[in-house]
Amino acid sequence: MKIYIDWNKISEVDDFYSQLFPQVKAPGWHGRNLDDLSDSLIAGNINEIEPPFCIINLNIEFLSEEFKEFFLRVNEIYKEANLSGRKIRVFSE
């Protein structure tokens, strides 16, 4: 499964979750913060769509300075999930 995140369409943190959550079929009660994202991707059994999947980051060249740190933190969560056996691959186009 491929999950697309278009960073050109993200002007606030909530926009990231609005792109990701429908694609993984996250429950409505899923928190929109990095701790909850980490819990759902690393521990699992929260979203209807579970790894393995590929995250494809689009338009990262348009990342504002404000979102570069957020982008790096999100990618660290993907790496931690992968190291824990969750098989999340990440690509940038």
PDB file with one MODEL, atoms N, CA, C and O in Angstrom:
MODEL        1
ATOM      1  N   MET A   1       0.839  -1.179   0.000  1.00  0.00           N
ATOM      2  CA  MET A   1       0.000   0.000   0.000  1.00  0.00           C
ATOM      3  C   MET A   1       0.880   1.237   0.000  1.00  0.00           C
ATOM      4  O   MET A   1       1.925   1.267   0.651  1.00  0.00           O
ATOM      5  N   LYS A   2       0.454   2.253  -0.731  1.00  0.00           N
ATOM      6  CA  LYS A   2       1.179   3.517  -0.790  1.00  0.00           C
ATOM      7  C   LYS A   2       0.346   4.612  -0.132  1.00  0.00           C
ATOM      8  O   LYS A   2      -0.856   4.734  -0.370  1.00  0.00           O
ATOM      9  N   ILE A   3       1.010   5.397   0.692  1.00  0.00           N
ATOM     10  CA  ILE A   3       0.377   6.527   1.371  1.00  0.00           C
ATOM     11  C   ILE A   3       1.115   7.774   0.921  1.00  0.00           C
ATOM     12  O   ILE A   3       2.338   7.852   1.034  1.00  0.00           O
ATOM     13  N   TYR A   4       0.382   8.740   0.416  1.00  0.00           N
ATOM     14  CA  TYR A   4       0.978   9.952  -0.116  1.00  0.00           C
ATOM     15  C   TYR A   4       0.752  11.132   0.826  1.00  0.00           C
ATOM     16  O   TYR A   4      -0.359  11.380   1.294  1.00  0.00           O
ATOM     17  N   ILE A   5       1.844  11.851   1.088  1.00  0.00           N
ATOM     18  CA  ILE A   5       1.768  13.080   1.869  1.00  0.00           C
ATOM     19  C   ILE A   5       2.336  14.195   0.990  1.00  0.00           C
ATOM     20  O   ILE A   5       3.516  14.179   0.643  1.00  0.00           O
ATOM     21  N   ASP A   6       1.496  15.154   0.636  1.00  0.00           N
ATOM     22  CA  ASP A   6       1.935  16.283  -0.189  1.00  0.00           C
ATOM     23  C   ASP A   6       2.248  17.463   0.721  1.00  0.00           C
ATOM     24  O   ASP A   6       1.351  18.155   1.202  1.00  0.00           O
ATOM     25  N   TRP A   7       3.528  17.673   0.943  1.00  0.00           N
ATOM     26  CA  TRP A   7       3.979  18.713   1.872  1.00  0.00           C
ATOM     27  C   TRP A   7       3.724  20.105   1.331  1.00  0.00           C
ATOM     28  O   TRP A   7       3.782  21.066   2.098  1.00  0.00           O
ATOM     29  N   ASN A   8       3.449  20.257   0.067  1.00  0.00           N
ATOM     30  CA  ASN A   8       3.102  21.556  -0.494  1.00  0.00           C
ATOM     31  C   ASN A   8       1.712  21.990  -0.035  1.00  0.00           C
ATOM     32  O   ASN A   8       1.378  23.174  -0.095  1.00  0.00           O
ATOM     33  N   LYS A   9       0.909  21.044   0.421  1.00  0.00           N
ATOM     34  CA  LYS A   9      -0.456  21.342   0.861  1.00  0.00           C
ATOM     35  C   LYS A   9      -0.556  21.442   2.386  1.00  0.00           C
ATOM     36  O   LYS A   9      -1.655  21.452   2.940  1.00  0.00           O
ATOM     37  N   ILE A  10       0.581  21.516   3.051  1.00  0.00           N
ATOM     38  CA  ILE A  10       0.575  21.574   4.514  1.00  0.00           C
ATOM     39  C   ILE A  10       0.999  22.968   4.958  1.00  0.00           C
ATOM     40  O   ILE A  10       2.143  23.382   4.769  1.00  0.00           O
ATOM     41  N   SER A  11       0.051  23.675   5.550  1.00  0.00           N
ATOM     42  CA  SER A  11       0.365  25.008   6.066  1.00  0.00           C
ATOM     43  C   SER A  11       0.275  25.051   7.584  1.00  0.00           C
ATOM     44  O   SER A  11       0.681  26.027   8.214  1.00  0.00           O
ATOM     45  N   GLU A  12      -0.261  23.983   8.161  1.00  0.00           N
ATOM     46  CA  GLU A  12      -0.285  23.828   9.610  1.00  0.00           C
ATOM     47  C   GLU A  12      -0.233  22.336   9.930  1.00  0.00           C
ATOM     48  O   GLU A  12      -0.539  21.500   9.079  1.00  0.00           O
ATOM     49  N   VAL A  13       0.149  22.015  11.139  1.00  0.00           N
ATOM     50  CA  VAL A  13       0.357  20.615  11.531  1.00  0.00           C
ATOM     51  C   VAL A  13      -0.889  19.772  11.279  1.00  0.00           C
ATOM     52  O   VAL A  13      -0.782  18.622  10.855  1.00  0.00           O
ATOM     53  N   ASP A  14      -2.043  20.321  11.531  1.00  0.00           N
ATOM     54  CA  ASP A  14      -3.284  19.568  11.351  1.00  0.00           C
ATOM     55  C   ASP A  14      -3.455  19.086   9.906  1.00  0.00           C
ATOM     56  O   ASP A  14      -4.067  18.045   9.667  1.00  0.00           O
ATOM     57  N   ASP A  15      -2.915  19.842   8.945  1.00  0.00           N
ATOM     58  CA  ASP A  15      -3.007  19.440   7.535  1.00  0.00           C
ATOM     59  C   ASP A  15      -2.298  18.107   7.283  1.00  0.00           C
ATOM     60  O   ASP A  15      -2.744  17.308   6.459  1.00  0.00           O
ATOM     61  N   PHE A  16      -1.198  17.873   7.992  1.00  0.00           N
ATOM     62  CA  PHE A  16      -0.492  16.591   7.859  1.00  0.00           C
ATOM     63  C   PHE A  16      -1.407  15.442   8.275  1.00  0.00           C
ATOM     64  O   PHE A  16      -1.553  14.458   7.549  1.00  0.00           O
ATOM     65  N   TYR A  17      -2.017  15.574   9.441  1.00  0.00           N
ATOM     66  CA  TYR A  17      -2.899  14.515   9.942  1.00  0.00           C
ATOM     67  C   TYR A  17      -4.132  14.352   9.048  1.00  0.00           C
ATOM     68  O   TYR A  17      -4.634  13.241   8.879  1.00  0.00           O
ATOM     69  N   SER A  18      -4.615  15.447   8.480  1.00  0.00           N
ATOM     70  CA  SER A  18      -5.773  15.375   7.580  1.00  0.00           C
ATOM     71  C   SER A  18      -5.445  14.607   6.304  1.00  0.00           C
ATOM     72  O   SER A  18      -6.339  14.036   5.681  1.00  0.00           O
ATOM     73  N   GLN A  19      -4.176  14.586   5.912  1.00  0.00           N
ATOM     74  CA  GLN A  19      -3.779  13.776   4.759  1.00  0.00           C
ATOM     75  C   GLN A  19      -3.528  12.322   5.152  1.00  0.00           C
ATOM     76  O   GLN A  19      -3.958  11.401   4.457  1.00  0.00           O
ATOM     77  N   LEU A  20      -2.833  12.124   6.263  1.00  0.00           N
ATOM     78  CA  LEU A  20      -2.439  10.768   6.668  1.00  0.00           C
ATOM     79  C   LEU A  20      -3.606   9.930   7.176  1.00  0.00           C
ATOM     80  O   LEU A  20      -3.787   8.790   6.746  1.00  0.00           O
ATOM     81  N   PHE A  21      -4.387  10.480   8.077  1.00  0.00           N
ATOM     82  CA  PHE A  21      -5.390   9.673   8.777  1.00  0.00           C
ATOM     83  C   PHE A  21      -6.433   9.011   7.878  1.00  0.00           C
ATOM     84  O   PHE A  21      -6.756   7.846   8.108  1.00  0.00           O
ATOM     85  N   PRO A  22      -6.974   9.689   6.871  1.00  0.00           N
ATOM     86  CA  PRO A  22      -7.930   8.978   6.001  1.00  0.00           C
ATOM     87  C   PRO A  22      -7.284   7.799   5.260  1.00  0.00           C
ATOM     88  O   PRO A  22      -7.941   6.793   4.996  1.00  0.00           O
ATOM     89  N   GLN A  23      -6.007   7.930   4.930  1.00  0.00           N
ATOM     90  CA  GLN A  23      -5.332   6.878   4.170  1.00  0.00           C
ATOM     91  C   GLN A  23      -5.051   5.637   5.012  1.00  0.00           C
ATOM     92  O   GLN A  23      -5.025   4.526   4.484  1.00  0.00           O
ATOM     93  N   VAL A  24      -4.839   5.815   6.326  1.00  0.00           N
ATOM     94  CA  VAL A  24      -4.626   4.661   7.205  1.00  0.00           C
ATOM     95  C   VAL A  24      -5.916   4.287   7.935  1.00  0.00           C
ATOM     96  O   VAL A  24      -5.942   3.376   8.762  1.00  0.00           O
ATOM     97  N   LYS A  25      -6.975   5.012   7.609  1.00  0.00           N
ATOM     98  CA  LYS A  25      -8.287   4.798   8.231  1.00  0.00           C
ATOM     99  C   LYS A  25      -8.178   4.850   9.762  1.00  0.00           C
ATOM    100  O   LYS A  25      -8.577   3.928  10.473  1.00  0.00           O
ATOM    101  N   ALA A  26      -7.624   5.962  10.228  1.00  0.00           N
ATOM    102  CA  ALA A  26      -7.492   6.184  11.670  1.00  0.00           C
ATOM    103  C   ALA A  26      -8.868   6.452  12.271  1.00  0.00           C
ATOM    104  O   ALA A  26      -9.725   7.046  11.617  1.00  0.00           O
ATOM    105  N   PRO A  27      -9.082   6.022  13.501  1.00  0.00           N
ATOM    106  CA  PRO A  27     -10.371   6.295  14.149  1.00  0.00           C
ATOM    107  C   PRO A  27     -10.520   7.794  14.430  1.00  0.00           C
ATOM    108  O   PRO A  27      -9.526   8.510  14.555  1.00  0.00           O
ATOM    109  N   GLY A  28     -11.740   8.250  14.526  1.00  0.00           N
ATOM    110  CA  GLY A  28     -12.009   9.666  14.769  1.00  0.00           C
ATOM    111  C   GLY A  28     -11.410  10.197  16.047  1.00  0.00           C
ATOM    112  O   GLY A  28     -11.153  11.395  16.163  1.00  0.00           O
ATOM    113  N   TRP A  29     -11.184   9.321  17.010  1.00  0.00           N
ATOM    114  CA  TRP A  29     -10.642   9.750  18.299  1.00  0.00           C
ATOM    115  C   TRP A  29      -9.114   9.810  18.318  1.00  0.00           C
ATOM    116  O   TRP A  29      -8.527  10.165  19.340  1.00  0.00           O
ATOM    117  N   HIS A  30      -8.460   9.467  17.200  1.00  0.00           N
ATOM    118  CA  HIS A  30      -6.992   9.449  17.143  1.00  0.00           C
ATOM    119  C   HIS A  30      -6.452  10.854  17.407  1.00  0.00           C
ATOM    120  O   HIS A  30      -6.893  11.815  16.777  1.00  0.00           O
ATOM    121  N   GLY A  31      -5.513  10.976  18.320  1.00  0.00           N
ATOM    122  CA  GLY A  31      -4.905  12.256  18.637  1.00  0.00           C
ATOM    123  C   GLY A  31      -4.071  12.786  17.488  1.00  0.00           C
ATOM    124  O   GLY A  31      -3.475  12.021  16.729  1.00  0.00           O
ATOM    125  N   ARG A  32      -4.037  14.087  17.371  1.00  0.00           N
ATOM    126  CA  ARG A  32      -3.287  14.741  16.296  1.00  0.00           C
ATOM    127  C   ARG A  32      -2.023  15.367  16.871  1.00  0.00           C
ATOM    128  O   ARG A  32      -1.854  16.586  16.884  1.00  0.00           O
ATOM    129  N   ASN A  33      -1.144  14.494  17.345  1.00  0.00           N
ATOM    130  CA  ASN A  33       0.142  14.921  17.890  1.00  0.00           C
ATOM    131  C   ASN A  33       1.145  13.791  17.666  1.00  0.00           C
ATOM    132  O   ASN A  33       0.767  12.663  17.350  1.00  0.00           O
ATOM    133  N   LEU A  34       2.417  14.109  17.833  1.00  0.00           N
ATOM    134  CA  LEU A  34       3.470  13.136  17.523  1.00  0.00           C
ATOM    135  C   LEU A  34       3.472  11.939  18.469  1.00  0.00           C
ATOM    136  O   LEU A  34       3.797  10.830  18.045  1.00  0.00           O
ATOM    137  N   ASP A  35       3.122  12.133  19.726  1.00  0.00           N
ATOM    138  CA  ASP A  35       3.076  11.003  20.666  1.00  0.00           C
ATOM    139  C   ASP A  35       2.026   9.977  20.234  1.00  0.00           C
ATOM    140  O   ASP A  35       2.287   8.774  20.237  1.00  0.00           O
ATOM    141  N   ASP A  36       0.849  10.455  19.865  1.00  0.00           N
ATOM    142  CA  ASP A  36      -0.206   9.533  19.434  1.00  0.00           C
ATOM    143  C   ASP A  36       0.113   8.909  18.082  1.00  0.00           C
ATOM    144  O   ASP A  36      -0.213   7.747  17.838  1.00  0.00           O
ATOM    145  N   LEU A  37       0.750   9.681  17.201  1.00  0.00           N
ATOM    146  CA  LEU A  37       1.177   9.117  15.928  1.00  0.00           C
ATOM    147  C   LEU A  37       2.162   7.976  16.166  1.00  0.00           C
ATOM    148  O   LEU A  37       2.067   6.915  15.549  1.00  0.00           O
ATOM    149  N   SER A  38       3.097   8.211  17.061  1.00  0.00           N
ATOM    150  CA  SER A  38       4.078   7.180  17.406  1.00  0.00           C
ATOM    151  C   SER A  38       3.395   5.935  17.955  1.00  0.00           C
ATOM    152  O   SER A  38       3.716   4.818  17.550  1.00  0.00           O
ATOM    153  N   ASP A  39       2.461   6.122  18.871  1.00  0.00           N
ATOM    154  CA  ASP A  39       1.741   4.979  19.437  1.00  0.00           C
ATOM    155  C   ASP A  39       1.045   4.162  18.357  1.00  0.00           C
ATOM    156  O   ASP A  39       1.120   2.933  18.354  1.00  0.00           O
ATOM    157  N   SER A  40       0.371   4.845  17.444  1.00  0.00           N
ATOM    158  CA  SER A  40      -0.400   4.096  16.451  1.00  0.00           C
ATOM    159  C   SER A  40       0.486   3.422  15.409  1.00  0.00           C
ATOM    160  O   SER A  40       0.141   2.347  14.917  1.00  0.00           O
ATOM    161  N   LEU A  41       1.621   4.030  15.063  1.00  0.00           N
ATOM    162  CA  LEU A  41       2.480   3.427  14.046  1.00  0.00           C
ATOM    163  C   LEU A  41       3.451   2.408  14.620  1.00  0.00           C
ATOM    164  O   LEU A  41       3.807   1.447  13.939  1.00  0.00           O
ATOM    165  N   ILE A  42       3.883   2.599  15.855  1.00  0.00           N
ATOM    166  CA  ILE A  42       4.851   1.665  16.444  1.00  0.00           C
ATOM    167  C   ILE A  42       4.140   0.532  17.177  1.00  0.00           C
ATOM    168  O   ILE A  42       4.439  -0.637  16.934  1.00  0.00           O
ATOM    169  N   ALA A  43       3.219   0.852  18.056  1.00  0.00           N
ATOM    170  CA  ALA A  43       2.508  -0.193  18.806  1.00  0.00           C
ATOM    171  C   ALA A  43       1.439  -0.861  17.945  1.00  0.00           C
ATOM    172  O   ALA A  43       1.244  -2.075  18.004  1.00  0.00           O
ATOM    173  N   GLY A  44       0.749  -0.045  17.146  1.00  0.00           N
ATOM    174  CA  GLY A  44      -0.253  -0.579  16.228  1.00  0.00           C
ATOM    175  C   GLY A  44      -1.584  -0.884  16.867  1.00  0.00           C
ATOM    176  O   GLY A  44      -1.850  -0.511  18.010  1.00  0.00           O
ATOM    177  N   ASN A  45      -2.420  -1.574  16.102  1.00  0.00           N
ATOM    178  CA  ASN A  45      -3.767  -1.969  16.512  1.00  0.00           C
ATOM    179  C   ASN A  45      -4.666  -0.781  16.819  1.00  0.00           C
ATOM    180  O   ASN A  45      -5.540  -0.859  17.682  1.00  0.00           O
ATOM    181  N   ILE A  46      -4.445   0.321  16.103  1.00  0.00           N
ATOM    182  CA  ILE A  46      -5.300   1.499  16.257  1.00  0.00           C
ATOM    183  C   ILE A  46      -5.979   1.829  14.931  1.00  0.00           C
ATOM    184  O   ILE A  46      -7.193   2.025  14.881  1.00  0.00           O
ATOM    185  N   ASN A  47      -5.196   1.889  13.864  1.00  0.00           N
ATOM    186  CA  ASN A  47      -5.722   2.232  12.546  1.00  0.00           C
ATOM    187  C   ASN A  47      -6.206   0.966  11.823  1.00  0.00           C
ATOM    188  O   ASN A  47      -5.725  -0.136  12.088  1.00  0.00           O
ATOM    189  N   GLU A  48      -7.157   1.143  10.914  1.00  0.00           N
ATOM    190  CA  GLU A  48      -7.630  -0.010  10.139  1.00  0.00           C
ATOM    191  C   GLU A  48      -6.557  -0.507   9.173  1.00  0.00           C
ATOM    192  O   GLU A  48      -6.444  -1.711   8.945  1.00  0.00           O
ATOM    193  N   ILE A  49      -5.777   0.398   8.609  1.00  0.00           N
ATOM    194  CA  ILE A  49      -4.694   0.035   7.695  1.00  0.00           C
ATOM    195  C   ILE A  49      -3.401   0.014   8.503  1.00  0.00           C
ATOM    196  O   ILE A  49      -2.972   1.037   9.037  1.00  0.00           O
ATOM    197  N   GLU A  50      -2.801  -1.138   8.585  1.00  0.00           N
ATOM    198  CA  GLU A  50      -1.557  -1.319   9.345  1.00  0.00           C
ATOM    199  C   GLU A  50      -0.412  -1.610   8.371  1.00  0.00           C
ATOM    200  O   GLU A  50      -0.655  -2.075   7.258  1.00  0.00           O
ATOM    201  N   PRO A  51       0.819  -1.345   8.772  1.00  0.00           N
ATOM    202  CA  PRO A  51       1.964  -1.705   7.926  1.00  0.00           C
ATOM    203  C   PRO A  51       1.938  -3.198   7.617  1.00  0.00           C
ATOM    204  O   PRO A  51       1.364  -3.976   8.379  1.00  0.00           O
ATOM    205  N   PRO A  52       2.545  -3.600   6.525  1.00  0.00           N
ATOM    206  CA  PRO A  52       3.521  -2.852   5.735  1.00  0.00           C
ATOM    207  C   PRO A  52       2.849  -1.872   4.769  1.00  0.00           C
ATOM    208  O   PRO A  52       1.805  -2.157   4.183  1.00  0.00           O
ATOM    209  N   PHE A  53       3.486  -0.714   4.627  1.00  0.00           N
ATOM    210  CA  PHE A  53       3.110   0.253   3.615  1.00  0.00           C
ATOM    211  C   PHE A  53       4.271   1.195   3.344  1.00  0.00           C
ATOM    212  O   PHE A  53       5.251   1.238   4.087  1.00  0.00           O
ATOM    213  N   CYS A  54       4.135   1.952   2.256  1.00  0.00           N
ATOM    214  CA  CYS A  54       5.142   2.940   1.866  1.00  0.00           C
ATOM    215  C   CYS A  54       4.556   4.331   2.069  1.00  0.00           C
ATOM    216  O   CYS A  54       3.427   4.609   1.666  1.00  0.00           O
ATOM    217  N   ILE A  55       5.326   5.184   2.688  1.00  0.00           N
ATOM    218  CA  ILE A  55       4.978   6.590   2.795  1.00  0.00           C
ATOM    219  C   ILE A  55       5.737   7.304   1.681  1.00  0.00           C
ATOM    220  O   ILE A  55       6.962   7.212   1.603  1.00  0.00           O
ATOM    221  N   ILE A  56       5.026   8.000   0.839  1.00  0.00           N
ATOM    222  CA  ILE A  56       5.667   8.740  -0.246  1.00  0.00           C
ATOM    223  C   ILE A  56       5.459  10.221   0.019  1.00  0.00           C
ATOM    224  O   ILE A  56       4.342  10.734  -0.049  1.00  0.00           O
ATOM    225  N   ASN A  57       6.563  10.897   0.325  1.00  0.00           N
ATOM    226  CA  ASN A  57       6.544  12.333   0.595  1.00  0.00           C
ATOM    227  C   ASN A  57       6.692  13.091  -0.714  1.00  0.00           C
ATOM    228  O   ASN A  57       7.685  12.940  -1.425  1.00  0.00           O
ATOM    229  N   LEU A  58       5.705  13.897  -1.018  1.00  0.00           N
ATOM    230  CA  LEU A  58       5.720  14.700  -2.233  1.00  0.00           C
ATOM    231  C   LEU A  58       6.061  16.146  -1.893  1.00  0.00           C
ATOM    232  O   LEU A  58       5.680  16.653  -0.838  1.00  0.00           O
ATOM    233  N   ASN A  59       6.771  16.794  -2.783  1.00  0.00           N
ATOM    234  CA  ASN A  59       7.040  18.230  -2.690  1.00  0.00           C
ATOM    235  C   ASN A  59       7.749  18.660  -1.412  1.00  0.00           C
ATOM    236  O   ASN A  59       7.433  19.707  -0.848  1.00  0.00           O
ATOM    237  N   ILE A  60       8.697  17.863  -0.959  1.00  0.00           N
ATOM    238  CA  ILE A  60       9.407  18.254   0.266  1.00  0.00           C
ATOM    239  C   ILE A  60      10.272  19.489   0.039  1.00  0.00           C
ATOM    240  O   ILE A  60      10.677  20.148   0.997  1.00  0.00           O
ATOM    241  N   GLU A  61      10.555  19.804  -1.215  1.00  0.00           N
ATOM    242  CA  GLU A  61      11.328  21.016  -1.476  1.00  0.00           C
ATOM    243  C   GLU A  61      10.548  22.281  -1.112  1.00  0.00           C
ATOM    244  O   GLU A  61      11.128  23.362  -1.015  1.00  0.00           O
ATOM    245  N   PHE A  62       9.236  22.148  -0.909  1.00  0.00           N
ATOM    246  CA  PHE A  62       8.415  23.285  -0.528  1.00  0.00           C
ATOM    247  C   PHE A  62       8.239  23.424   0.981  1.00  0.00           C
ATOM    248  O   PHE A  62       7.509  24.299   1.447  1.00  0.00           O
ATOM    249  N   LEU A  63       8.905  22.563   1.741  1.00  0.00           N
ATOM    250  CA  LEU A  63       8.794  22.646   3.202  1.00  0.00           C
ATOM    251  C   LEU A  63       9.261  24.002   3.701  1.00  0.00           C
ATOM    252  O   LEU A  63      10.343  24.467   3.344  1.00  0.00           O
ATOM    253  N   SER A  64       8.447  24.626   4.520  1.00  0.00           N
ATOM    254  CA  SER A  64       8.870  25.879   5.148  1.00  0.00           C
ATOM    255  C   SER A  64       9.824  25.552   6.289  1.00  0.00           C
ATOM    256  O   SER A  64       9.879  24.416   6.759  1.00  0.00           O
ATOM    257  N   GLU A  65      10.558  26.533   6.719  1.00  0.00           N
ATOM    258  CA  GLU A  65      11.463  26.338   7.859  1.00  0.00           C
ATOM    259  C   GLU A  65      10.679  25.830   9.066  1.00  0.00           C
ATOM    260  O   GLU A  65      11.170  25.003   9.834  1.00  0.00           O
ATOM    261  N   GLU A  66       9.476  26.326   9.220  1.00  0.00           N
ATOM    262  CA  GLU A  66       8.613  25.939  10.342  1.00  0.00           C
ATOM    263  C   GLU A  66       8.328  24.437  10.351  1.00  0.00           C
ATOM    264  O   GLU A  66       8.234  23.825  11.415  1.00  0.00           O
ATOM    265  N   PHE A  67       8.190  23.843   9.158  1.00  0.00           N
ATOM    266  CA  PHE A  67       7.806  22.442   9.079  1.00  0.00           C
ATOM    267  C   PHE A  67       8.967  21.481   8.880  1.00  0.00           C
ATOM    268  O   PHE A  67       8.759  20.268   8.920  1.00  0.00           O
ATOM    269  N   LYS A  68      10.166  21.970   8.671  1.00  0.00           N
ATOM    270  CA  LYS A  68      11.307  21.066   8.500  1.00  0.00           C
ATOM    271  C   LYS A  68      11.537  20.225   9.751  1.00  0.00           C
ATOM    272  O   LYS A  68      11.778  19.022   9.649  1.00  0.00           O
ATOM    273  N   GLU A  69      11.466  20.835  10.919  1.00  0.00           N
ATOM    274  CA  GLU A  69      11.653  20.091  12.165  1.00  0.00           C
ATOM    275  C   GLU A  69      10.529  19.068  12.350  1.00  0.00           C
ATOM    276  O   GLU A  69      10.789  17.933  12.749  1.00  0.00           O
ATOM    277  N   PHE A  70       9.301  19.455  12.066  1.00  0.00           N
ATOM    278  CA  PHE A  70       8.169  18.532  12.160  1.00  0.00           C
ATOM    279  C   PHE A  70       8.358  17.363  11.200  1.00  0.00           C
ATOM    280  O   PHE A  70       8.150  16.210  11.579  1.00  0.00           O
ATOM    281  N   PHE A  71       8.747  17.650   9.968  1.00  0.00           N
ATOM    282  CA  PHE A  71       8.996  16.616   8.964  1.00  0.00           C
ATOM    283  C   PHE A  71      10.046  15.625   9.467  1.00  0.00           C
ATOM    284  O   PHE A  71       9.862  14.414   9.347  1.00  0.00           O
ATOM    285  N   LEU A  72      11.138  16.130  10.026  1.00  0.00           N
ATOM    286  CA  LEU A  72      12.193  15.259  10.548  1.00  0.00           C
ATOM    287  C   LEU A  72      11.695  14.405  11.711  1.00  0.00           C
ATOM    288  O   LEU A  72      12.050  13.231  11.816  1.00  0.00           O
ATOM    289  N   ARG A  73      10.880  14.983  12.579  1.00  0.00           N
ATOM    290  CA  ARG A  73      10.344  14.217  13.714  1.00  0.00           C
ATOM    291  C   ARG A  73       9.383  13.128  13.254  1.00  0.00           C
ATOM    292  O   ARG A  73       9.392  12.023  13.796  1.00  0.00           O
ATOM    293  N   VAL A  74       8.566  13.428  12.272  1.00  0.00           N
ATOM    294  CA  VAL A  74       7.654  12.421  11.711  1.00  0.00           C
ATOM    295  C   VAL A  74       8.460  11.285  11.092  1.00  0.00           C
ATOM    296  O   VAL A  74       8.127  10.114  11.272  1.00  0.00           O
ATOM    297  N   ASN A  75       9.513  11.628  10.367  1.00  0.00           N
ATOM    298  CA  ASN A  75      10.337  10.594   9.746  1.00  0.00           C
ATOM    299  C   ASN A  75      11.070   9.752  10.777  1.00  0.00           C
ATOM    300  O   ASN A  75      11.326   8.574  10.530  1.00  0.00           O
ATOM    301  N   GLU A  76      11.412  10.319  11.914  1.00  0.00           N
ATOM    302  CA  GLU A  76      12.004   9.532  13.003  1.00  0.00           C
ATOM    303  C   GLU A  76      11.004   8.500  13.527  1.00  0.00           C
ATOM    304  O   GLU A  76      11.386   7.381  13.869  1.00  0.00           O
ATOM    305  N   ILE A  77       9.744   8.870  13.588  1.00  0.00           N
ATOM    306  CA  ILE A  77       8.707   7.922  14.020  1.00  0.00           C
ATOM    307  C   ILE A  77       8.602   6.781  13.007  1.00  0.00           C
ATOM    308  O   ILE A  77       8.486   5.618  13.394  1.00  0.00           O
ATOM    309  N   TYR A  78       8.640   7.105  11.718  1.00  0.00           N
ATOM    310  CA  TYR A  78       8.626   6.055  10.696  1.00  0.00           C
ATOM    311  C   TYR A  78       9.812   5.110  10.886  1.00  0.00           C
ATOM    312  O   TYR A  78       9.658   3.892  10.803  1.00  0.00           O
ATOM    313  N   LYS A  79      10.996   5.675  11.143  1.00  0.00           N
ATOM    314  CA  LYS A  79      12.199   4.852  11.336  1.00  0.00           C
ATOM    315  C   LYS A  79      12.062   3.956  12.566  1.00  0.00           C
ATOM    316  O   LYS A  79      12.395   2.772  12.519  1.00  0.00           O
ATOM    317  N   GLU A  80      11.568   4.528  13.670  1.00  0.00           N
ATOM    318  CA  GLU A  80      11.372   3.726  14.889  1.00  0.00           C
ATOM    319  C   GLU A  80      10.388   2.595  14.638  1.00  0.00           C
ATOM    320  O   GLU A  80      10.598   1.468  15.087  1.00  0.00           O
ATOM    321  N   ALA A  81       9.320   2.897  13.923  1.00  0.00           N
ATOM    322  CA  ALA A  81       8.324   1.868  13.611  1.00  0.00           C
ATOM    323  C   ALA A  81       8.971   0.760  12.779  1.00  0.00           C
ATOM    324  O   ALA A  81       8.756  -0.424  13.036  1.00  0.00           O
ATOM    325  N   ASN A  82       9.748   1.147  11.800  1.00  0.00           N
ATOM    326  CA  ASN A  82      10.416   0.164  10.949  1.00  0.00           C
ATOM    327  C   ASN A  82      11.385  -0.690  11.759  1.00  0.00           C
ATOM    328  O   ASN A  82      11.438  -1.906  11.577  1.00  0.00           O
ATOM    329  N   LEU A  83      12.146  -0.071  12.643  1.00  0.00           N
ATOM    330  CA  LEU A  83      13.085  -0.811  13.486  1.00  0.00           C
ATOM    331  C   LEU A  83      12.383  -1.778  14.431  1.00  0.00           C
ATOM    332  O   LEU A  83      12.953  -2.793  14.832  1.00  0.00           O
ATOM    333  N   SER A  84      11.143  -1.454  14.782  1.00  0.00           N
ATOM    334  CA  SER A  84      10.388  -2.344  15.660  1.00  0.00           C
ATOM    335  C   SER A  84       9.653  -3.434  14.877  1.00  0.00           C
ATOM    336  O   SER A  84       8.860  -4.188  15.441  1.00  0.00           O
ATOM    337  N   GLY A  85       9.926  -3.508  13.561  1.00  0.00           N
ATOM    338  CA  GLY A  85       9.341  -4.574  12.753  1.00  0.00           C
ATOM    339  C   GLY A  85       8.063  -4.210  12.044  1.00  0.00           C
ATOM    340  O   GLY A  85       7.400  -5.092  11.498  1.00  0.00           O
ATOM    341  N   ARG A  86       7.691  -2.951  12.029  1.00  0.00           N
ATOM    342  CA  ARG A  86       6.420  -2.538  11.440  1.00  0.00           C
ATOM    343  C   ARG A  86       6.477  -2.340   9.927  1.00  0.00           C
ATOM    344  O   ARG A  86       5.430  -2.165   9.303  1.00  0.00           O
ATOM    345  N   LYS A  87       7.645  -2.363   9.324  1.00  0.00           N
ATOM    346  CA  LYS A  87       7.823  -2.328   7.870  1.00  0.00           C
ATOM    347  C   LYS A  87       7.150  -1.128   7.200  1.00  0.00           C
ATOM    348  O   LYS A  87       6.235  -1.272   6.389  1.00  0.00           O
ATOM    349  N   ILE A  88       7.632   0.051   7.565  1.00  0.00           N
ATOM    350  CA  ILE A  88       7.202   1.281   6.916  1.00  0.00           C
ATOM    351  C   ILE A  88       8.386   1.795   6.101  1.00  0.00           C
ATOM    352  O   ILE A  88       9.426   2.160   6.649  1.00  0.00           O
ATOM    353  N   ARG A  89       8.207   1.814   4.798  1.00  0.00           N
ATOM    354  CA  ARG A  89       9.252   2.356   3.918  1.00  0.00           C
ATOM    355  C   ARG A  89       8.894   3.789   3.590  1.00  0.00           C
ATOM    356  O   ARG A  89       7.717   4.132   3.478  1.00  0.00           O
ATOM    357  N   VAL A  90       9.911   4.631   3.435  1.00  0.00           N
ATOM    358  CA  VAL A  90       9.680   6.047   3.179  1.00  0.00           C
ATOM    359  C   VAL A  90      10.466   6.465   1.945  1.00  0.00           C
ATOM    360  O   VAL A  90      11.648   6.156   1.799  1.00  0.00           O
ATOM    361  N   PHE A  91       9.770   7.179   1.058  1.00  0.00           N
ATOM    362  CA  PHE A  91      10.387   7.703  -0.159  1.00  0.00           C
ATOM    363  C   PHE A  91      10.005   9.165  -0.302  1.00  0.00           C
ATOM    364  O   PHE A  91       8.978   9.603   0.215  1.00  0.00           O
ATOM    365  N   SER A  92      10.827   9.906  -0.997  1.00  0.00           N
ATOM    366  CA  SER A  92      10.519  11.291  -1.317  1.00  0.00           C
ATOM    367  C   SER A  92      10.580  11.473  -2.824  1.00  0.00           C
ATOM    368  O   SER A  92      11.492  10.979  -3.488  1.00  0.00           O
ATOM    369  N   GLU A  93       9.607  12.181  -3.347  1.00  0.00           N
ATOM    370  CA  GLU A  93       9.568  12.445  -4.791  1.00  0.00           C
ATOM    371  C   GLU A  93       9.540  13.942  -5.017  1.00  0.00           C
ATOM    372  O   GLU A  93       9.506  14.394  -6.162  1.00  0.00           O
TER     373      GLU A  93
ENDMDL
END
